[in-house]
Amino acid sequence: MVLIIYRLLINLVIIFSPIILIIRLIKKKEDLTRFKEKFCFFSEKRKNGNLIWFHGASIGEIKSIVPLLEKLEREKKINQILVTSSTLSSSKIFKKFKFKKTVHQFFPVDKSSYTKKFLNFWRPSLVVFIDSEIWPNMLLNINKKNIPTILLNARITKKSFKRWIYFKSFAQKIFQCFSTTFPQNKETVKHLRSLKVKKIKFLGNIKFSENEYLSKSTINLKVKKFLKNKNYWCAASTHDNEEIICAKVHLKLREKIKNLVTIIIPRHTQRTEDIVNSLHGLNLKIHCHSSKENIKKNTDIYIVDTYGETNSFFKANSIVFLGGSLIKHGGQNPIEAARNGCKIIYGPHVKNFKEVYELLDKNKVSNKVNNIEQLTRKVDTLIKKNKRSKNLEDKINKLGKKILKKTLSEFKFYLNKI
């Protein structure tokens, strides 16, 4: 019954898809030339031989598997790797990597007939879903074809588990489509067991292993010159209203800290115009990273409105506030900032990455704040100290290599079977 209702809802989405697409194109959330991939009009060709397919929702999932993709591209048994995602931002990130065997397509709408067409065209030898991406029609049709399917870096939060358990028999049927699951934390292990998933193996969070390529990235000379002799901090992966909070922190600190710059990296760059408009009333000098104009010396707020450059700004910063945490969003992943030795500040709402923050708290490199006053005081203190955590940086890199090695070993088990 649940599956019937789900399929009816998907059919409704298809009926209204022209309107939805027009709205998304206007909002610049779709690629004008590639959105057709979501309806199985493919822009890449399928090569002969074995193909492994990875699917992740957006930027975070795609970045997390890059080290694994780099290793798998060297495997002679693999002729092609397909990576799919759902967002425009993830496709832009993908372009930054120079893969030889790997291509990107957008994930199709989860209508049963589309998923069958997708599978018949790409004919994967192994399917890998990343994090919390669960699409019932696709999974059921993969299962019918007896294709080995992995849930990599699985993450089921308490909130999403409550939703799944409400439809327990349906959830069990869907999760049993996976040949094996590799949960990223102990909470997910517990939830998978409750859903009667048989093969569960805890390897650790693969996001600790991303990414050797990204570690080489640096900010451009123009930005480097601007930041020289400045005091600055970074607010990353911010959500609606958090940019205003950070701007108000800037105003308070500007009174006692000379040459202060606040770098804001919004979670969704398409919000940049709205962010700029919301900050104008605060009488702040704002510069957008994508602008071709020279950066004025008296710039207060520097907005990074381009994709794929977060890591380079983390390398330039010693203080990072992670967004999605002062609002009830559940937090954003702090691993990338921690890997660069940044001192991390976060709000009270980080349930999505509870175990990661516990690790950072244990190593005394993360700082919890509950409001704008506490955030102001903490930024002030850390700017004065201006120290990185080299010790944690080394720890995370070692842990990441260990997790990547174990993950690759598990993949080789499946590669030997294809």
N, C-alpha and C positions, 0 to 999 in steps of 0.2 A: 504493500500500500504506500509506504514512504517513497519507494522508488517511482511509483506511478505519479505521485504528486510532484516529485522532483522533476520528472520528465515533462510534465504539463507546464511547470514553471519555466523550464528551459525553452519550451516551444513558444511561450509567451514572450520571452526575451528575443527570440528569433523574429517574431512578428513585429516587435517594436525596435528591432535593431537598426533600421535606417535612421530613425529619430535619435536613438542613443548615439550612433556613430557621428551624426552631424554635430551634436552637442559636444562630443569628445574631441572631434576634429577642431571645432571652434576654440575649445579650451586647450588645444595643443597637447592632448593626451594620447593621440593616435598618430601614426605615421601615414601621411597622405598616400604614399606609394605602396605601403606594405600591409595596411590593415586587412587586406583581402586574405592574408595568410590565416587569419582567424576563422575563415570560412573555407579553408582547405584549397585555396589557390596559391600554390607554393612558388616561391621565388628562387629556391635552390634545388639542385638535382641530387637524386640519390645515386651514390656510386655503388659499384659491384662489391660484394664481400660483406664482412661483418660490420654492423652499425650498432653503436651504443647510444642510447638516448637519455639525456639528463633533462629534467624539468624543475625549474624553480620559479617562484612568483615574480621576484623583482631583483633589485641591485644586490642586496645582501646575500641572497642565495647564489646568485651567479658569481659574485666575487669569492664566495667561500669555496667553490669547487675549482677555481682556476689552477691552484697548485696540483690538484688531482688530474685535471685535464692535461696539463703540461707533461705529467708522468705517463699518462695513458696514450698520449700521442706517439710515444716511442715504442709502444707495443705493436709488434708486427702483425699480430692476429686481428688488430682493429684497423679496418679500412677507412672508416668514417665515424665521426662523433657528431651527433645532433644535440644542440642545446636549445630548449624552448623556454620562453618566459611570457609574462602577460603584459608587462608595462613598457612604455616607450623609453623610459630612463634606463632600463636594463639593456635594451638593444643598443643604446648609445655607449654604455659602459663596455659592452662586448667588443665594439669596434676598436677599442684601445689595445686589445690584445692581438698579437700576431700569431694566430694559429694556422697550422698547415692542413690538418685533417678535420678541423671542427667548424661547423656552420651554425648559424642562428636562424630560427624561425619563431614566429609568435604561436603560442599555444592556441589550438582551436576552441571555439565555443563547445561546451561539453554536451552537445547533442549526440545521441547514439550514432546516427548515420554519419555525422562528421568524424567522430572518433574512429569509426570503422574505415572510412576513407583515408584518414591520417595513417592508421596502422598498416593498411594495405599498400600505401605509397612508400612509407619509410621502412617497413619490415624490420624493426629493431630486434637484435639478438639478446639484448639486455636493456631493461628500463630502470631508471633511477629517478625517483621523486625526492625532492629535497625539502627538509624542514616540516612544514605543516600543510603542504599542497596535497589535498585529497579531492579528486574529481571522480565521482561514482561511475558515470557512464564509461569514461576512459578506462578506469581500473577494471571494471567488470569485463569489458571487451578484450583487454590485455590478458586477463585471466583465462578467458575462453580460448585464446590462442596459445596458452601454456608458455608464455614468455616469462622468464625469471624477472622478478620485480623487487627492487630494493627501496626501502624508505630510509634515506640517508640523513643523518643529523636530525632525526625526528624530534619534533617539539610539540607537545600537547600541554597547553596551559590548563590551569584549574577551570578557567572560564569556558574554554573550548571543550574540555572533557565533560562538563555539565551538559553541554549541548548534545554531544555524542551519546552520552548515557541515557538521555531522554528517549532516544531511538535505539535502544541497546541492540536488538536483534539485527537491525539494519547496519549499525556501526560495526558489529562483529563480522557481518558478511563482507563489508567493504575492506576492513583491515586484514581479513584473512586472505585477501588477494595478494598481499606482500609475501614474497618468498622468505625474506628476512628483514629485520628492522634494526637500525643502528641509532638508538636514542642519544641526544646530546646532553641530557641531564637525568638525574635520579628520579625527579618528579615524573618525567615522561615514561621511564621504565615502569613505574607503579601504575600509570594510566593504561599503558599498553597491556600489562598483565590483566587488568580489570576488563579489558576488551577481548580477552582470550587469545591474544596474539601469541603464537607458539614460539617462533624463533626471534629472540631478542638478544642482542649482543651490545654491551656498552663499550664504546671505543673512546668516548670523549667528544668534545665539541670541535668539529672540523674547522670552525671559524678561527680557532687558535693557529691554524696552519696557513692562513692567507696573509701575505702573498709575497714571494721573493721579488716579483716584478714591481709591485707597488712600493716596496721598500726603497727602490732606486729613484722614485719620483721626487722632484724638488719644485719649490715655487719658482716662478720665472724671475728674471733679473729686475724687472720693473717693480714687482711687489717686494722683492728682497731689499731693494734700494729704499723704498718707501718705509719699510718696517725698521730699517736701521736707526738706532737711537730712539726707538719708540718703546713704550710699555704696552703690551698687548696680551689679550686672552681670547679664547675662541669658544663660541657657543655653537655646537654642532648638532645636526639632526633635529633642529627645532621645529615645533609645531605652532599652529595658530595661537596667538596670545603670548607665547614664550619669547618671541622677538621683542615685544613691547616691554616685557619684564627685564630682559637683558639690556635694552636701551636705557631703561630707568636706572639700572645698576650703573651703567656707564656715566649717566648724568651725576649720580651721587659721588662716584669715584673720581670723576674729572676735576672736582673741586680740590682734591688733595694729591692726585697723581698727575704729573706733567706728561704731555705727549702721549696720552692714552688713546688706544685704538681697540675697538671691540670688533672682532671678526665673527660674522654670523654665516653659518652654512645651513640653510633650511633643508629639512628632510625632502621637501618637494619644491624644486626650483621654479615650477610654473606659478608658484605663489609670490614670486619676487615682486611683481608690480603691486600687489596688495600689501606686501610687507613695507615697501617704500612709502606707499600712501599712508599707511598707519603710523609711520615714524615721523612724517613731515611735521606734524603738530608739535613735536618735541624740540624743534629748532636744532636739529642735528645735521651735520654735513655727512652725506651718504655717497659712497662710491660702489658701483657694481663691477664685479670682476670681469664680466663680459664686455664692458665698455672700452672703446678704443681711445677714450680721452685720457689725458695724463691724470695721475692720482694727485689730488691737491694735498698739500702738506697738513692742512687743518682738518682732514677727513676724520670723522668720529667713528662711523660705522662702515665697515668694509664687508659687503655682502658677496659671498661666493655663489654666484647664480649659474654655475656650469657643473656638468657631471664629471665624475672621475678624478677630482682633484683634492678630495678630502684628506687623503693620506699625506699629500705634500704639505698641507697646512698644519697637520698634526706634527709633522717633522719639524716645522718652524716654531711650534708652540710648546710651552711647558705646562699650560693650564687649559683644560678643556671641560666645559660644562656640557653634559649629554642631555639632549632634549627628550621630549615625550615623557618626562619624569616629574615636572612641576604641574602638569595636567594629568587627568586620569586616562592615560594612554597605555601605560605598562612599561614605558622606558624604551630606550634604543640600545643597541649592542655597544658596549664600551671597549671591546677587545682591540679594535684597530688603534684607538687612542692609547690604550695601555701598552700595546706592543711598541709604540714609539716613545715610551717612557714618560708620557704625560701624567700630571697630577689631575685626577678626575673628580669633578663635582657632579652630584646628581640629586634629584628631588626624591620625594617619598614614594612615587609610583613607578616601581621597577620590577613588578611581579613577573614580567616576561623574561627577565634575565637575572632572576634572584640568585642563582648559584654562581654566576659570573661575578656579580657585585660582592657576594660573600667572599670570594677568592681575593678580590681587590682590597676589600676591607681588612682581610686577614694580613695582607702585605702592606697595609697602612699607606696606600696610595690613592684611595678614594675617600670622598668626603660627602656625607649626606647633609642636605639643607632642606628646610621645610617651607621657606618663604623668601621673599625678596630681600628682607633685612639680613637673614643669615647668608644668602648668596652674596650680597654686597660685602659682608665682613670676610667671607672665605676667599673671594677673589682678591680683595685687598691684601690679605695675609700672604696668599700664594704668590702674588706679583712681587711682593717685597722679598720673598725667599728665592723665587725664580730658579727652582731646582727640578731636574728631571729624575726619574727613577730608573737608572741604568740596570739595577739589580732585577727589577720586575721584567724589564724588556728582555733580558737574557733568559729568565725563567719561562716566559711565554714562548719565546722562539724555540727553546728546547722541548717544551710541551707540545708545541705545534708540529715539530718534526716527528715526534714520537707518535702522535695521533695520525699524521699523514702516512707514516710507514705502516701502521696497523691497518688503516683503511685500504691502502694499496694491496696489502697481503690478502685481505678479504675479497677484493675485486679479482685478484688473480685466480682465486678458487672458481669463480664464475667464468672467467675467460678461458680456463682450461676445459670448460664444458661446451664452449661454442665452436 
